[in-house]
Amino acid sequence: MENMTMKQTNIETSRIGLGTWAIGGFQWGGTDEQEAQKTIHAALDKGIKLIDTAPGYGFGKAEEIIGKALHSSSLNRSEITLSSKTGLNWNEKDGLFRDSTKAFIHQDIERTLRNLQTDYVDVYHVHWPDTLTPFYETAEALNYLYKEGKIRAIGLSNFSTEQMDIFREAAPIHAIQVPHNLFERNSENELLPYAEEKELTAFLYSSLTRGLLSGNITKDSQFSEGDIRRDTDPKFQSPRFEQYLKAVKELDELAQDRFNKNVLELALRWNLQQPGSTISLWGARHPEQLAPLDNLWDFFIDDETMRDIDEILMRTVKTPIGIDFMAPPNKQDL
């Protein structure tokens, strides 16, 4: 495992983090709590020190599962980096919606600490920008928690560079979270260069594009009711689905031919090598899904192969699409 120290902090962690959106069950067709805890233990055993979560992942369920898993772990709390988020509220009628008011953030952090069974969070992100709440109000709330010691670093997720500049007027930023993988690359235009310029640690989420880059999904794959890939994610709907599957097939052949690897290993190695990239978040729900982790550190993607990867993507994916479909609404849009 490659390790690193987050910029502008003394937080030491692994370059691979365990993403837990799927473990929460919501939008993933449910969860198996015991299997999820085994997966967390397996990740820690393999050297993953960073676990990324959010209250919105199963309405607190993912955080609760992590808290139970860490409580039964042999590792000390100081050996684990916990990354969580705020800024998404919910109710039974409307589901998730953006809320980054100071009052909600102070309430939200206490719930997160209870769920995770800890007294501090290492990295605390605003999950999505709430444009109905002044950014300085949100920034002041997180800066208070930072100075109080309940959080060790401040992060922003899914913010634009302009929004981050406004936020920085009232509070420091140590990290950003952006969607980034072989299929979703808009962050290369501004966000990753911004992270490099401002010395921010970049967390790259959806490294495997909701499983597309695992190599295990075929045209006959069936997704459970409530799974975001069944009804919502455009990448899994015709005609785009067939385009992405063709890309995966050709990328897998390239990985085997050049490196004796598979497409999943190629995708993660590619993510780790991107300019401005520091941490790649990898979602898993079963311990065996973490097996490829052992095969990431003995090869390097050369410039020629990088160009060949781009050529495959340009030729096969005719209508690429980003992550706008995942964005939760503002309160005024409910």
C-alpha positions in Angstrom: 0.0 0.0 0.0 1.2 3.5 -0.8 0.8 6.0 2.0 0.9 9.8 2.1 0.5 12.8 4.4 -2.4 15.1 3.5 -1.2 18.5 2.4 -1.4 21.3 5.0 -2.0 18.7 7.7 -0.2 16.1 9.7 -2.8 13.4 8.7 -1.1 10.3 7.5 -3.2 7.9 5.5 -3.3 5.5 2.5 -3.7 6.5 -1.1 -6.6 4.1 -1.5 -9.6 4.8 0.6 -12.7 2.5 1.1 -15.8 4.2 -0.2 -19.0 3.2 1.6 -21.9 4.6 -0.4 -22.9 1.1 -1.4 -22.5 -0.2 2.1 -25.2 2.2 3.3 -27.7 0.4 1.1 -29.7 3.4 -0.1 -29.7 3.6 -3.9 -27.8 0.3 -4.0 -30.7 -2.2 -3.4 -30.1 -2.6 0.4 -27.1 -3.9 2.4 -25.9 -6.9 4.4 -24.5 -5.4 7.6 -22.4 -8.4 8.6 -20.9 -8.7 5.1 -20.2 -4.9 5.2 -18.4 -5.2 8.5 -16.3 -8.0 7.1 -15.4 -5.9 4.1 -14.3 -3.0 6.4 -12.1 -5.4 8.4 -10.6 -6.8 5.2 -9.8 -3.3 3.9 -8.0 -2.5 7.2 -6.1 -5.8 7.0 -4.9 -4.9 3.5 -3.5 -1.6 4.6 -6.3 0.7 3.8 -6.3 3.4 6.5 -8.9 5.7 5.1 -12.7 5.1 5.2 -14.9 7.6 3.5 -18.6 7.9 4.4 -21.5 10.3 4.8 -24.8 10.5 6.7 -26.5 10.4 3.3 -25.2 6.9 2.6 -28.3 5.0 3.9 -29.5 7.9 6.1 -26.7 7.2 8.7 -26.6 3.4 8.1 -23.1 3.4 6.6 -21.7 5.4 9.5 -23.3 3.1 12.0 -21.8 0.0 10.3 -18.4 1.6 10.2 -18.7 2.5 13.9 -19.5 -1.1 14.8 -16.7 -2.4 12.6 -14.1 -0.1 14.1 -15.3 -0.9 17.6 -14.4 -4.5 17.0 -11.2 -3.8 15.2 -7.8 -4.4 16.8 -6.5 -1.1 15.4 -6.3 2.1 17.5 -8.5 5.0 16.4 -5.3 7.0 15.7 -4.4 4.5 13.0 -7.5 5.1 11.0 -8.5 8.1 8.9 -12.3 8.8 9.0 -13.7 11.0 6.3 -17.4 12.0 6.5 -19.6 14.8 5.2 -22.3 17.2 6.1 -24.7 19.4 4.2 -27.4 16.8 3.2 -30.5 16.8 5.3 -33.5 14.5 4.7 -37.1 13.8 5.7 -39.6 11.0 5.0 -41.5 13.1 2.5 -38.7 14.6 0.3 -35.7 12.3 0.9 -32.3 13.9 0.7 -31.9 17.7 0.1 -29.1 20.2 0.5 -28.8 22.0 3.9 -25.6 23.7 4.9 -27.0 26.0 7.5 -24.9 26.5 10.6 -27.7 25.0 12.8 -27.9 21.8 10.8 -24.1 21.4 10.6 -23.7 21.5 14.4 -26.6 19.0 14.7 -25.2 16.8 12.0 -21.6 16.5 13.4 -23.0 15.2 16.7 -25.0 12.5 14.9 -21.9 11.5 12.9 -19.7 11.2 15.9 -22.3 9.0 17.7 -22.7 6.8 14.6 -19.0 6.4 14.1 -18.4 5.9 17.9 -15.6 8.5 17.9 -15.0 12.0 19.3 -13.5 13.5 16.2 -13.6 13.1 12.4 -10.3 13.4 10.5 -11.7 15.0 7.3 -15.2 16.6 7.2 -16.5 17.6 3.8 -19.5 19.6 2.7 -21.2 17.0 0.5 -22.8 19.3 -2.1 -22.9 23.2 -2.2 -26.1 24.6 -0.8 -26.6 27.8 -2.8 -29.5 28.9 -0.6 -27.2 29.3 2.4 -24.4 31.9 2.3 -21.1 30.1 1.9 -19.5 32.2 4.7 -22.1 30.8 7.1 -21.2 27.2 6.1 -17.5 28.0 6.3 -17.8 29.6 9.7 -19.6 26.5 11.1 -16.9 24.2 9.8 -14.1 26.5 11.0 -15.6 26.5 14.5 -15.6 22.6 14.5 -12.0 22.7 13.2 -10.8 25.0 16.0 -12.8 23.0 18.5 -11.0 19.8 17.5 -14.1 17.8 16.4 -12.7 17.8 12.9 -9.0 17.7 11.8 -9.4 19.0 8.3 -12.0 20.7 6.2 -13.1 19.4 2.8 -15.5 20.4 0.0 -17.2 17.9 -2.3 -18.7 18.8 -5.7 -17.9 22.5 -5.4 -16.7 24.7 -8.3 -13.5 26.7 -8.1 -15.5 29.9 -7.8 -17.5 28.5 -4.9 -14.3 27.3 -3.2 -12.7 30.7 -3.5 -15.7 32.3 -1.7 -15.6 29.6 1.0 -11.9 30.2 1.6 -12.5 33.8 2.7 -14.0 32.5 5.9 -12.3 29.1 6.5 -9.3 27.0 5.3 -9.8 24.2 2.9 -7.6 21.1 3.1 -9.2 18.7 0.8 -11.7 18.4 -2.1 -13.7 15.5 -3.3 -14.4 15.2 -7.1 -15.8 12.4 -9.3 -12.9 11.1 -11.4 -12.4 7.9 -13.3 -11.7 6.8 -16.9 -15.3 7.7 -17.9 -15.9 10.8 -15.8 -13.1 13.3 -16.3 -14.5 16.8 -16.1 -12.5 17.5 -13.0 -9.4 17.5 -15.1 -10.4 20.9 -16.6 -10.4 23.0 -13.5 -10.7 21.1 -10.2 -7.6 19.0 -10.1 -5.4 21.9 -11.4 -7.0 24.0 -8.6 -6.1 21.4 -6.0 -2.5 21.4 -7.2 -2.3 25.2 -7.2 -3.8 25.6 -3.7 -2.1 22.5 -2.2 -5.3 20.6 -1.5 -5.6 16.9 -1.1 -7.9 15.5 -3.8 -10.2 12.6 -3.0 -11.3 11.0 -6.3 -14.6 9.2 -5.9 -16.4 6.7 -8.1 -13.0 5.3 -9.2 -14.8 2.3 -10.8 -17.8 4.2 -12.1 -20.4 2.4 -10.0 -18.8 -0.9 -10.9 -18.6 -0.4 -14.7 -14.8 -0.6 -14.5 -14.8 -3.7 -12.4 -15.0 -5.8 -15.5 -17.8 -7.9 -13.8 -20.8 -6.1 -15.4 -22.2 -7.5 -18.7 -25.2 -6.7 -20.9 -27.1 -9.4 -19.0 -26.4 -8.0 -15.5 -29.5 -7.4 -13.4 -29.7 -4.8 -10.7 -31.9 -4.9 -7.6 -34.9 -2.7 -7.2 -33.7 0.6 -5.7 -30.3 0.3 -7.2 -29.3 3.6 -8.9 -27.9 1.7 -11.8 -31.3 0.2 -12.6 -33.3 3.3 -13.2 -31.2 6.5 -12.7 -27.6 6.3 -14.0 -27.6 7.0 -17.7 -24.4 5.0 -18.2 -26.4 1.9 -17.6 -29.2 2.7 -20.1 -29.1 2.0 -23.8 -27.5 3.1 -26.0 -24.8 4.4 -23.7 -24.5 1.1 -21.8 -23.3 -0.8 -24.8 -20.8 1.9 -25.6 -19.3 1.7 -22.1 -19.2 -2.1 -22.1 -17.3 -2.0 -25.4 -14.8 0.4 -23.8 -14.4 -1.8 -20.8 -13.7 -4.8 -23.0 -11.0 -3.0 -25.0 -9.4 -1.5 -21.9 -9.3 -5.0 -20.3 -7.6 -6.4 -23.4 -5.1 -3.5 -23.3 -4.4 -4.1 -19.6 -3.8 -7.8 -20.2 -1.6 -7.3 -23.2 0.6 -4.5 -21.7 0.8 -5.4 -18.0 -0.8 -8.8 -17.5 -3.5 -6.9 -15.4 -7.3 -6.5 -15.7 -9.4 -3.4 -16.4 -10.1 -2.8 -12.7 -6.4 -2.7 -11.8 -5.7 -0.5 -14.9 -8.5 1.9 -13.9 -7.3 2.3 -10.3 -3.6 2.7 -11.3 -4.7 5.2 -13.9 -6.5 7.2 -11.2 -3.5 7.2 -8.9 -1.3 8.6 -11.7 -3.4 11.6 -12.6 -1.9 15.0 -12.1 -3.3 16.4 -8.8 -4.5 13.0 -7.8 -3.7 11.9 -4.3 -6.4 9.6 -2.9 -8.6 7.2 -4.9 -11.8 6.0 -3.2 -12.8 2.4 -4.0 -16.2 1.2 -3.1 -16.7 -2.5 -2.0 -19.4 -4.5 -0.3 -17.7 -7.9 -0.1 -14.2 -8.8 1.2 -13.3 -10.6 -2.0 -13.8 -7.5 -4.1 -10.7 -6.1 -2.4 -8.4 -8.8 -3.8 -7.1 -6.7 -6.7 -5.6 -4.3 -4.2 -2.5 -6.4 -4.0 -1.8 -5.9 -7.7 -1.7 -2.1 -8.0 1.9 -1.4 -6.9 4.1 -3.4 -9.3 3.3 -1.6 -12.6 3.3 2.0 -14.0 1.2 3.2 -17.0 3.6 4.8 -19.5 2.8 7.8 -21.7 2.2 5.7 -24.8 -0.4 3.6 -23.0 -2.0 6.7 -21.6 -2.5 7.9 -25.1 -3.9 4.5 -26.2 -6.4 4.6 -23.3 -7.6 8.0 -24.5 -8.0 6.7 -28.0 -10.1 3.8 -26.9 -12.4 6.1 -24.9 -12.8 8.6 -27.7 -13.6 5.9 -30.2 -16.0 3.8 -28.1 -17.9 6.3 -25.9 -19.8 8.5 -28.3 -22.0 10.3 -25.8 -20.1 10.6 -22.5 -22.1 11.8 -19.5 -21.1 13.2 -16.1 -22.6 13.0 -12.6 -25.4 15.6 -12.7 -28.0 12.8 -12.3 -26.6 12.2 -8.8 -27.0 15.8 -7.5 -29.6 16.1 -4.7 -32.0 19.1 -4.9 -31.9 22.3 -3.0 -34.8 22.9 -0.7 -36.5 25.3 -3.1 -36.6 22.6 -5.7 -38.5 20.0 -3.6 
